[in-house]
Amino acid sequence: MDAQDEELTVDQLAAKVGMTVRNVRAYAGRGLIPPPRLVGRTGYYGQDHVARLTLVRELLAKGYTLAAVERMLGELPDGAMALGVFETLVNPWTPAEPEELDEFQLAERAGVPHDPAVIERLVELGIAERLDDGRLRIANSDLLRTGLEVIKLGVPMQAIFEMLPKLFAQADAVAKTYVELFRSTVWRDFTNAGMPTEGWPEIQRTLEGIIPLAGQALVAAFREAMAREIEIVAYEELGLDPKALPSTG
């Protein structure tokens, strides 16, 4: 029997998805997974059960309530397909692994003296989280690394702190624009058709294509906007045509 057809007892299923047997039975009782195949008094579970429970675990870890998870899974005809769509949505945008370091290590990396007020500001902005041992947990280490590089270019830290909330708000607005585009077109057509089982693979393929394309479009638009803003500032601050400036290339 290959992995696709493998059947598991409830103990094996719990071990495979990283849950307790008690939780598996509780989720089954709430209808989050279909009934097992019974042989005598023993229930056997397949890959759809594994996929659905994995999806439950991932959604709960992302902060969704159990009631919200119930609503989501109640509309999904196939756990494996749903898990594939979820992973497509999440994985391409998952930041680098969180990083843990102490306050002095962070100051050293930034090339600035240690300042408790700066640490508090990072915590307020949600960039850093204090751990019980006094160290800092940086959830999005990519964002931290980018900020440190900007500091090394000579931009004052306070100016970065003032800019970040605007950056976060603008990023949220762009993300909502793309998500709403998908929701109001491809997803709306899919739900109007009754979310047919055979349509899930196409939904996943669309997501796999649209997510990187959205990023590429955003970068292209940003480059054009940045060039335009530099041109405006060049006229305002220097009185020069940007084309007359020395090339940095």
LOKE-916193 format. One record per residue (C-alpha): chain; x, y, z; residue number from 1. Coordinates in steps of 0.5 Angstrom, whole numbers, plus 2048, in hexadecimal, padded with zeros to 3 digits. Each point is the difference from the previous one (the first is absolute). Layout:
% residues N
{chain = A; xx = X; yy = Y; zz = Z; resi = NUM}
...
This chain:
% residues 249
{chain = A; xx = 800; yy = 800; zz = 800; resi = 1}
{chain = A; xx = 803; yy = 807; zz = 7FE; resi = 2}
{chain = A; xx = 800; yy = 806; zz = 804; resi = 3}
{chain = A; xx = 7FA; yy = 803; zz = 7FD; resi = 4}
{chain = A; xx = 7FC; yy = 7FA; zz = 802; resi = 5}
{chain = A; xx = 803; yy = 7FF; zz = 807; resi = 6}
{chain = A; xx = 7FB; yy = 7FF; zz = 805; resi = 7}
{chain = A; xx = 801; yy = 802; zz = 807; resi = 8}
{chain = A; xx = 7FD; yy = 7FE; zz = 807; resi = 9}
{chain = A; xx = 7FE; yy = 806; zz = 804; resi = 10}
{chain = A; xx = 807; yy = 7FF; zz = 804; resi = 11}
{chain = A; xx = 804; yy = 800; zz = 7FA; resi = 12}
{chain = A; xx = 7FC; yy = 806; zz = 7FD; resi = 13}
{chain = A; xx = 801; yy = 804; zz = 806; resi = 14}
{chain = A; xx = 807; yy = 7FF; zz = 800; resi = 15}
{chain = A; xx = 801; yy = 802; zz = 7F9; resi = 16}
{chain = A; xx = 7FC; yy = 806; zz = 800; resi = 17}
{chain = A; xx = 803; yy = 802; zz = 807; resi = 18}
{chain = A; xx = 7FA; yy = 800; zz = 804; resi = 19}
{chain = A; xx = 7FE; yy = 7FC; zz = 806; resi = 20}
{chain = A; xx = 7FB; yy = 7FB; zz = 7FF; resi = 21}
{chain = A; xx = 7FB; yy = 804; zz = 805; resi = 22}
{chain = A; xx = 800; yy = 806; zz = 7FB; resi = 23}
{chain = A; xx = 7FF; yy = 7FB; zz = 7FA; resi = 24}
{chain = A; xx = 7FA; yy = 7FD; zz = 803; resi = 25}
{chain = A; xx = 7FE; yy = 807; zz = 802; resi = 26}
{chain = A; xx = 800; yy = 803; zz = 7F9; resi = 27}
{chain = A; xx = 7FD; yy = 7FA; zz = 7FD; resi = 28}
{chain = A; xx = 7FA; yy = 801; zz = 805; resi = 29}
{chain = A; xx = 800; yy = 807; zz = 7FD; resi = 30}
{chain = A; xx = 7FF; yy = 7FE; zz = 7F9; resi = 31}
{chain = A; xx = 807; yy = 802; zz = 7FE; resi = 32}
{chain = A; xx = 802; yy = 7FA; zz = 7FD; resi = 33}
{chain = A; xx = 7FB; yy = 7FA; zz = 7FD; resi = 34}
{chain = A; xx = 7FF; yy = 7FA; zz = 803; resi = 35}
{chain = A; xx = 806; yy = 7FA; zz = 800; resi = 36}
{chain = A; xx = 7FF; yy = 7FA; zz = 7FC; resi = 37}
{chain = A; xx = 7FE; yy = 7FB; zz = 805; resi = 38}
{chain = A; xx = 802; yy = 7F9; zz = 800; resi = 39}
{chain = A; xx = 7FD; yy = 7FD; zz = 806; resi = 40}
{chain = A; xx = 801; yy = 804; zz = 805; resi = 41}
{chain = A; xx = 806; yy = 804; zz = 7FE; resi = 42}
{chain = A; xx = 800; yy = 806; zz = 7FC; resi = 43}
{chain = A; xx = 805; yy = 801; zz = 7FA; resi = 44}
{chain = A; xx = 802; yy = 807; zz = 7FE; resi = 45}
{chain = A; xx = 802; yy = 802; zz = 7F9; resi = 46}
{chain = A; xx = 804; yy = 806; zz = 7FD; resi = 47}
{chain = A; xx = 7FA; yy = 805; zz = 800; resi = 48}
{chain = A; xx = 800; yy = 7FF; zz = 807; resi = 49}
{chain = A; xx = 807; yy = 802; zz = 801; resi = 50}
{chain = A; xx = 7FF; yy = 806; zz = 7FB; resi = 51}
{chain = A; xx = 7FA; yy = 802; zz = 804; resi = 52}
{chain = A; xx = 804; yy = 800; zz = 807; resi = 53}
{chain = A; xx = 806; yy = 803; zz = 7FD; resi = 54}
{chain = A; xx = 7FC; yy = 806; zz = 7FE; resi = 55}
{chain = A; xx = 7FC; yy = 800; zz = 806; resi = 56}
{chain = A; xx = 807; yy = 800; zz = 804; resi = 57}
{chain = A; xx = 803; yy = 806; zz = 7FB; resi = 58}
{chain = A; xx = 7FA; yy = 804; zz = 801; resi = 59}
{chain = A; xx = 7FF; yy = 800; zz = 807; resi = 60}
{chain = A; xx = 808; yy = 801; zz = 800; resi = 61}
{chain = A; xx = 7FF; yy = 807; zz = 7FC; resi = 62}
{chain = A; xx = 7FB; yy = 802; zz = 805; resi = 63}
{chain = A; xx = 7F9; yy = 7FE; zz = 7FD; resi = 64}
{chain = A; xx = 7FB; yy = 7FE; zz = 805; resi = 65}
{chain = A; xx = 7FD; yy = 7F9; zz = 800; resi = 66}
{chain = A; xx = 7F9; yy = 803; zz = 7FE; resi = 67}
{chain = A; xx = 803; yy = 803; zz = 7FA; resi = 68}
{chain = A; xx = 804; yy = 7FA; zz = 7FE; resi = 69}
{chain = A; xx = 7FA; yy = 7FC; zz = 801; resi = 70}
{chain = A; xx = 7FC; yy = 805; zz = 7FB; resi = 71}
{chain = A; xx = 806; yy = 7FF; zz = 7FB; resi = 72}
{chain = A; xx = 801; yy = 7F9; zz = 800; resi = 73}
{chain = A; xx = 7F8; yy = 7FF; zz = 7FF; resi = 74}
{chain = A; xx = 801; yy = 803; zz = 7F9; resi = 75}
{chain = A; xx = 805; yy = 7FC; zz = 7FE; resi = 76}
{chain = A; xx = 7FF; yy = 7F9; zz = 7FC; resi = 77}
{chain = A; xx = 807; yy = 7FE; zz = 801; resi = 78}
{chain = A; xx = 805; yy = 801; zz = 805; resi = 79}
{chain = A; xx = 806; yy = 7FE; zz = 7FC; resi = 80}
{chain = A; xx = 7FE; yy = 805; zz = 7FB; resi = 81}
{chain = A; xx = 7FE; yy = 805; zz = 805; resi = 82}
{chain = A; xx = 807; yy = 7FF; zz = 803; resi = 83}
{chain = A; xx = 803; yy = 801; zz = 7FA; resi = 84}
{chain = A; xx = 7FD; yy = 807; zz = 7FF; resi = 85}
{chain = A; xx = 802; yy = 802; zz = 807; resi = 86}
{chain = A; xx = 807; yy = 7FF; zz = 7FF; resi = 87}
{chain = A; xx = 800; yy = 803; zz = 7F9; resi = 88}
{chain = A; xx = 7FD; yy = 806; zz = 804; resi = 89}
{chain = A; xx = 805; yy = 800; zz = 806; resi = 90}
{chain = A; xx = 807; yy = 7FD; zz = 7FE; resi = 91}
{chain = A; xx = 802; yy = 805; zz = 7FA; resi = 92}
{chain = A; xx = 7FF; yy = 806; zz = 805; resi = 93}
{chain = A; xx = 803; yy = 7FD; zz = 807; resi = 94}
{chain = A; xx = 805; yy = 804; zz = 802; resi = 95}
{chain = A; xx = 807; yy = 7FD; zz = 802; resi = 96}
{chain = A; xx = 801; yy = 7FC; zz = 807; resi = 97}
{chain = A; xx = 7FF; yy = 804; zz = 806; resi = 98}
{chain = A; xx = 806; yy = 803; zz = 803; resi = 99}
{chain = A; xx = 802; yy = 800; zz = 807; resi = 100}
{chain = A; xx = 805; yy = 805; zz = 803; resi = 101}
{chain = A; xx = 801; yy = 804; zz = 806; resi = 102}
{chain = A; xx = 800; yy = 808; zz = 800; resi = 103}
{chain = A; xx = 808; yy = 801; zz = 800; resi = 104}
{chain = A; xx = 800; yy = 7FB; zz = 7FA; resi = 105}
{chain = A; xx = 7FB; yy = 804; zz = 7FC; resi = 106}
{chain = A; xx = 803; yy = 807; zz = 802; resi = 107}
{chain = A; xx = 807; yy = 7FD; zz = 7FD; resi = 108}
{chain = A; xx = 7FD; yy = 7FD; zz = 7FA; resi = 109}
{chain = A; xx = 7FD; yy = 807; zz = 7FE; resi = 110}
{chain = A; xx = 807; yy = 803; zz = 802; resi = 111}
{chain = A; xx = 7FC; yy = 805; zz = 805; resi = 112}
{chain = A; xx = 801; yy = 801; zz = 808; resi = 113}
{chain = A; xx = 7FB; yy = 7FC; zz = 804; resi = 114}
{chain = A; xx = 7FA; yy = 804; zz = 802; resi = 115}
{chain = A; xx = 7FA; yy = 7FD; zz = 804; resi = 116}
{chain = A; xx = 7FC; yy = 805; zz = 7FD; resi = 117}
{chain = A; xx = 801; yy = 7FD; zz = 7F9; resi = 118}
{chain = A; xx = 7FF; yy = 7F9; zz = 802; resi = 119}
{chain = A; xx = 7F9; yy = 803; zz = 803; resi = 120}
{chain = A; xx = 7FE; yy = 803; zz = 7F9; resi = 121}
{chain = A; xx = 802; yy = 7F9; zz = 7FC; resi = 122}
{chain = A; xx = 7FB; yy = 7FD; zz = 805; resi = 123}
{chain = A; xx = 7FB; yy = 805; zz = 7FF; resi = 124}
{chain = A; xx = 800; yy = 7FF; zz = 7F9; resi = 125}
{chain = A; xx = 7FF; yy = 7F9; zz = 800; resi = 126}
{chain = A; xx = 807; yy = 7FF; zz = 7FD; resi = 127}
{chain = A; xx = 803; yy = 7FD; zz = 807; resi = 128}
{chain = A; xx = 7FD; yy = 7FC; zz = 805; resi = 129}
{chain = A; xx = 803; yy = 7FF; zz = 807; resi = 130}
{chain = A; xx = 801; yy = 7F9; zz = 802; resi = 131}
{chain = A; xx = 800; yy = 7FD; zz = 807; resi = 132}
{chain = A; xx = 807; yy = 800; zz = 801; resi = 133}
{chain = A; xx = 801; yy = 807; zz = 7FE; resi = 134}
{chain = A; xx = 802; yy = 7FF; zz = 7F9; resi = 135}
{chain = A; xx = 7FC; yy = 802; zz = 7FA; resi = 136}
{chain = A; xx = 7FD; yy = 7FC; zz = 7FA; resi = 137}
{chain = A; xx = 800; yy = 803; zz = 7F9; resi = 138}
{chain = A; xx = 7FA; yy = 7FD; zz = 7FD; resi = 139}
{chain = A; xx = 802; yy = 803; zz = 7F9; resi = 140}
{chain = A; xx = 807; yy = 800; zz = 800; resi = 141}
{chain = A; xx = 800; yy = 802; zz = 7F8; resi = 142}
{chain = A; xx = 7FD; yy = 807; zz = 802; resi = 143}
{chain = A; xx = 805; yy = 801; zz = 806; resi = 144}
{chain = A; xx = 806; yy = 7FE; zz = 7FB; resi = 145}
{chain = A; xx = 7FD; yy = 805; zz = 7FB; resi = 146}
{chain = A; xx = 7FF; yy = 805; zz = 806; resi = 147}
{chain = A; xx = 807; yy = 7FF; zz = 802; resi = 148}
{chain = A; xx = 803; yy = 801; zz = 7F9; resi = 149}
{chain = A; xx = 7FC; yy = 807; zz = 7FF; resi = 150}
{chain = A; xx = 803; yy = 802; zz = 807; resi = 151}
{chain = A; xx = 807; yy = 7FE; zz = 7FE; resi = 152}
{chain = A; xx = 7FF; yy = 805; zz = 7FA; resi = 153}
{chain = A; xx = 800; yy = 806; zz = 804; resi = 154}
{chain = A; xx = 7F8; yy = 801; zz = 801; resi = 155}
{chain = A; xx = 7FE; yy = 801; zz = 807; resi = 156}
{chain = A; xx = 7FD; yy = 7FB; zz = 804; resi = 157}
{chain = A; xx = 7FA; yy = 805; zz = 803; resi = 158}
{chain = A; xx = 7FF; yy = 801; zz = 7F8; resi = 159}
{chain = A; xx = 7FF; yy = 7F9; zz = 7FF; resi = 160}
{chain = A; xx = 7FB; yy = 7FF; zz = 806; resi = 161}
{chain = A; xx = 7FC; yy = 806; zz = 7FD; resi = 162}
{chain = A; xx = 800; yy = 7FD; zz = 7F9; resi = 163}
{chain = A; xx = 7FE; yy = 7F9; zz = 802; resi = 164}
{chain = A; xx = 7F9; yy = 801; zz = 802; resi = 165}
{chain = A; xx = 7FF; yy = 803; zz = 7FA; resi = 166}
{chain = A; xx = 803; yy = 7FA; zz = 7FC; resi = 167}
{chain = A; xx = 7FC; yy = 7FB; zz = 804; resi = 168}
{chain = A; xx = 7FA; yy = 804; zz = 7FE; resi = 169}
{chain = A; xx = 801; yy = 800; zz = 7F9; resi = 170}
{chain = A; xx = 802; yy = 7F9; zz = 7FF; resi = 171}
{chain = A; xx = 7FA; yy = 7FE; zz = 803; resi = 172}
{chain = A; xx = 7FC; yy = 804; zz = 7FB; resi = 173}
{chain = A; xx = 804; yy = 7FD; zz = 7FA; resi = 174}
{chain = A; xx = 7FF; yy = 7F9; zz = 803; resi = 175}
{chain = A; xx = 7F8; yy = 801; zz = 801; resi = 176}
{chain = A; xx = 800; yy = 803; zz = 7F9; resi = 177}
{chain = A; xx = 803; yy = 7F9; zz = 7FD; resi = 178}
{chain = A; xx = 7FC; yy = 7FC; zz = 805; resi = 179}
{chain = A; xx = 7F9; yy = 804; zz = 7FE; resi = 180}
{chain = A; xx = 802; yy = 7FF; zz = 7F8; resi = 181}
{chain = A; xx = 801; yy = 7F8; zz = 801; resi = 182}
{chain = A; xx = 7FA; yy = 800; zz = 805; resi = 183}
{chain = A; xx = 7FB; yy = 804; zz = 7FB; resi = 184}
{chain = A; xx = 802; yy = 7FC; zz = 7FA; resi = 185}
{chain = A; xx = 803; yy = 7F9; zz = 800; resi = 186}
{chain = A; xx = 7FD; yy = 7FE; zz = 807; resi = 187}
{chain = A; xx = 7F9; yy = 803; zz = 7FF; resi = 188}
{chain = A; xx = 7FF; yy = 7FC; zz = 7F9; resi = 189}
{chain = A; xx = 803; yy = 7FA; zz = 804; resi = 190}
{chain = A; xx = 7FB; yy = 801; zz = 806; resi = 191}
{chain = A; xx = 7FA; yy = 802; zz = 7FB; resi = 192}
{chain = A; xx = 801; yy = 7F9; zz = 7FD; resi = 193}
{chain = A; xx = 7FF; yy = 7FD; zz = 807; resi = 194}
{chain = A; xx = 808; yy = 7FF; zz = 801; resi = 195}
{chain = A; xx = 800; yy = 7F9; zz = 7FC; resi = 196}
{chain = A; xx = 805; yy = 7FB; zz = 802; resi = 197}
{chain = A; xx = 803; yy = 800; zz = 7F9; resi = 198}
{chain = A; xx = 801; yy = 808; zz = 800; resi = 199}
{chain = A; xx = 805; yy = 800; zz = 806; resi = 200}
{chain = A; xx = 806; yy = 7FE; zz = 7FC; resi = 201}
{chain = A; xx = 7FF; yy = 806; zz = 7FC; resi = 202}
{chain = A; xx = 7FF; yy = 804; zz = 806; resi = 203}
{chain = A; xx = 807; yy = 7FE; zz = 802; resi = 204}
{chain = A; xx = 803; yy = 801; zz = 7FA; resi = 205}
{chain = A; xx = 7FE; yy = 807; zz = 7FF; resi = 206}
{chain = A; xx = 802; yy = 802; zz = 807; resi = 207}
{chain = A; xx = 807; yy = 7FD; zz = 7FF; resi = 208}
{chain = A; xx = 800; yy = 804; zz = 7FA; resi = 209}
{chain = A; xx = 7FD; yy = 807; zz = 802; resi = 210}
{chain = A; xx = 804; yy = 800; zz = 807; resi = 211}
{chain = A; xx = 807; yy = 801; zz = 7FC; resi = 212}
{chain = A; xx = 7FD; yy = 804; zz = 7FB; resi = 213}
{chain = A; xx = 7FD; yy = 805; zz = 805; resi = 214}
{chain = A; xx = 807; yy = 801; zz = 803; resi = 215}
{chain = A; xx = 804; yy = 801; zz = 7F9; resi = 216}
{chain = A; xx = 7FA; yy = 805; zz = 7FF; resi = 217}
{chain = A; xx = 801; yy = 804; zz = 806; resi = 218}
{chain = A; xx = 808; yy = 800; zz = 7FF; resi = 219}
{chain = A; xx = 7FF; yy = 803; zz = 7F9; resi = 220}
{chain = A; xx = 7FB; yy = 805; zz = 802; resi = 221}
{chain = A; xx = 804; yy = 802; zz = 806; resi = 222}
{chain = A; xx = 807; yy = 801; zz = 7FC; resi = 223}
{chain = A; xx = 7FC; yy = 804; zz = 7FB; resi = 224}
{chain = A; xx = 7FD; yy = 804; zz = 806; resi = 225}
{chain = A; xx = 807; yy = 801; zz = 804; resi = 226}
{chain = A; xx = 803; yy = 802; zz = 7F9; resi = 227}
{chain = A; xx = 7FA; yy = 806; zz = 800; resi = 228}
{chain = A; xx = 801; yy = 802; zz = 807; resi = 229}
{chain = A; xx = 808; yy = 800; zz = 7FF; resi = 230}
{chain = A; xx = 7FE; yy = 805; zz = 7FA; resi = 231}
{chain = A; xx = 7FC; yy = 804; zz = 804; resi = 232}
{chain = A; xx = 805; yy = 801; zz = 805; resi = 233}
{chain = A; xx = 805; yy = 801; zz = 7FC; resi = 234}
{chain = A; xx = 7FD; yy = 806; zz = 7FD; resi = 235}
{chain = A; xx = 7FE; yy = 803; zz = 807; resi = 236}
{chain = A; xx = 806; yy = 7FF; zz = 803; resi = 237}
{chain = A; xx = 805; yy = 801; zz = 7FB; resi = 238}
{chain = A; xx = 7FD; yy = 803; zz = 7FB; resi = 239}
{chain = A; xx = 803; yy = 7FB; zz = 7FB; resi = 240}
{chain = A; xx = 7FD; yy = 7FC; zz = 7FB; resi = 241}
{chain = A; xx = 801; yy = 7F9; zz = 802; resi = 242}
{chain = A; xx = 803; yy = 7FD; zz = 7FA; resi = 243}
{chain = A; xx = 806; yy = 805; zz = 801; resi = 244}
{chain = A; xx = 802; yy = 7FD; zz = 806; resi = 245}
{chain = A; xx = 806; yy = 7FB; zz = 801; resi = 246}
{chain = A; xx = 7FE; yy = 7F9; zz = 7FE; resi = 247}
{chain = A; xx = 800; yy = 7FB; zz = 806; resi = 248}
{chain = A; xx = 800; yy = 7FA; zz = 7FB; resi = 249}
